[in-house]
């Protein structure tokens, strides 16, 4: 499903990762993160896909909302577990969306 974003500008956080191995705890944590992000001020939506490489793009109103999400307590726990046990590699990119096109 596509995120229902407002007219630009807004921000996208692009999280690309590879998992070490399947872990049911990871799926539970990922679901919790989406639930909590939906409660976060400034969150606009998320799109995600996983195969060999996982890509999640979350959309945010502004850089301050992204900063607050990064500091959210449960999100920090997820970040720590990701670094310590779930991901063999990851990269986070933040970009400003200036235009979007739809069909």
N, C-alpha and C positions, 0 to 999 in steps of 0.2 A: 504494500500500500504506500502511496505517496503522501508525504507530509503536506498539510494544508498551510502553506506559508503566506504571509502578507506580501504586499508589494515591497520590493527592495527599497532601501538597503536593509539588510539584516546579516547575521553571521552564521557560518557553517563550521562545525568542528568535525573534522574527518578523522576517524580512528580506524586504522588499518592494522590487522594483526594476524598472526599464525599461532595456533594453539599447540601446546606440547602433546596433549592427548585428550580424549573425551573425558569429561568429568561432569556428572549430574549436578554437582554443586555450582559449577560455572553457569549452567543454564538457569538455575534458580536465581543466582546473583544477577545475571543479565536481565531477567524479567523484573526483578526488584528495582534495578537501576532505571528501567523505563518507567515504572510506576512512580518512583521518586522524582525523576526528571519532570514528569507531567505535573507534579505539585510545585515545582520550582518556578519562582517568578522569572519571567523572561523566556521560558522555554516555549518554542514554537512547534516542534515536532521532530520526528526521527524516521530515518529510512535505513534498513539494514539488510545485508545479505551475507551468507557464509557458505563457502565451499572449501577449497584448500586455503584460501585467504578470506578473512572476514573483513567486511567494510561496513562501518556504521557512520552515518552522517546525521548529526543532530543540529538543529537550527535554533538560533538564539536571537533575541531582540538586540542585544548589545554586548560589548566586551565585559562589562560589569556583571551581567547575568552569567556569563561563562566562568568568570572568576569565582563567583559565589557557588556555582555548581562544583567546580574543582575542589573547593574547600568544604563541601558538604560532608558531614561525618561518615555516613554510610558509603558515600562515593569514595572517600579516602580509604576505607577498608577494602573496597573492591579493587582500587588501584594497587594497593599493597599486595593483595592476593594475586592479582594479575602479574605483577612483577616477580613475585616469589615462586608461583607454582603454575599458572595457567598459560602464559605466553612464552613462546620461544623467541618471538620478535614482535615489536609493535612500533607504530609511529603515530603521533597526533599532529594534525595540521589545522590551523585556524585561518579562515579566510572570510573576507567581506564579500557578500553577494551583492553585486551592483545591478545585475539584470537577470531575469529568468524568462524562459519561454516554455509554453505548454501546448499540448495537443489534446 
